[in-house]
Amino acid sequence: MKLNNIGYLLKEGFRSIFQHGFMSFAAICVTVACLIIVGSFSALAYNLDIMVQDLNKTSEIMVYIDSDLSDAEARSIGTKINLLDNVFDAKYVSREEALQNFVSDHDNDSAFSGVQAQDLRHRYVVTLEDNTKMEQTAEQLKNLPGVAKVSAAYELAQGFTTLQSVLHIVSVAVIAVLLVFHIPYESYYQGGALINLFLGPATACMAVTIYSQRRLLAKHWLPVLVGCTVGVVTAMGSILLLCRLFGLDRAMTMSLLPKSVTMPIATVVSQGHGGTMAITVAAVVVTGMLGNLCAPLLVKLFRVKDPIAVGLGIGACSHAMGTAKALELGETEGAMSGLAIGLCGILTTVLALFAGFFVA
């Protein structure tokens, strides 16, 4: 394109802005409103992610080992800790590692120049299968030989349990009202249209999750990419195979195809390929609930110890609901699960373009 053509286009563009003043003003207002919504939700999602990570750290039980014990003796206590019923994982942190963590968290080497590793204790970071039994498990940990101190945030764990119970009660109440008063889905959907308005900004917020974990992604980019790709191919491939096996039509197949990704992306993929959004929403919710309930059991059953593998597996198959459970299992698991949500959403969107060729 010649420079004089560019000048002409710019001149005509500015002339049109002033010639159609009201429409230009309306377009600017809509653009500003969209930027505000997307920016607000992005900032909110990022801050909530940081807050959840910080709260998750406080929900773990810290078990401090007697300072007189050697490194080998301290490590042997881990076997006893893992044998307790409610313990999901016990991560050993030596004196040296604890000092390094303090320095890296505060980003100030000079503040710890006089601190020696011998001044600290060996410790275990213990995550639980059921936070409602935190007090009983803490008492069991205190009674183990060689344990000097146990630190746990009981009130915070109880608060999370109460919040989860309230959400379950509210969900059941909403379902009961819809059934008792025979409220059709169309009427319910009109009332929830405002929530659907925010699905677009929520999709954009997935980029915030990926950006916030960019260092972890750069460090483990190959296993993350391969793991997410395998997860997406397995999820979509199993749906295509089962739908063909049971003779389901194209609309049903495309509705179920994005069941393993987060709701904003799943609904867009489904609608864009002729699916039914109501079926997609139900499939996504059921998948997330199953992942939330079964993830800890499957991780323990198959003896998956690597927190990166645990987080990627949960996030790739059960999106946000699974990530909530991953955050309970550990900080790294939650971070990797959140990262998997965004990457698997992108991969599902791309692969869905080719999935249509395999659907009758």
Summary of the structure (lengths in Angstrom):
residues: 360
radius of gyration: 25.3
end to end distance: 44.5
largest distance: 83.9
contacts: 1078
relative contact order: 0.09
helix: 76%
strand: 6%
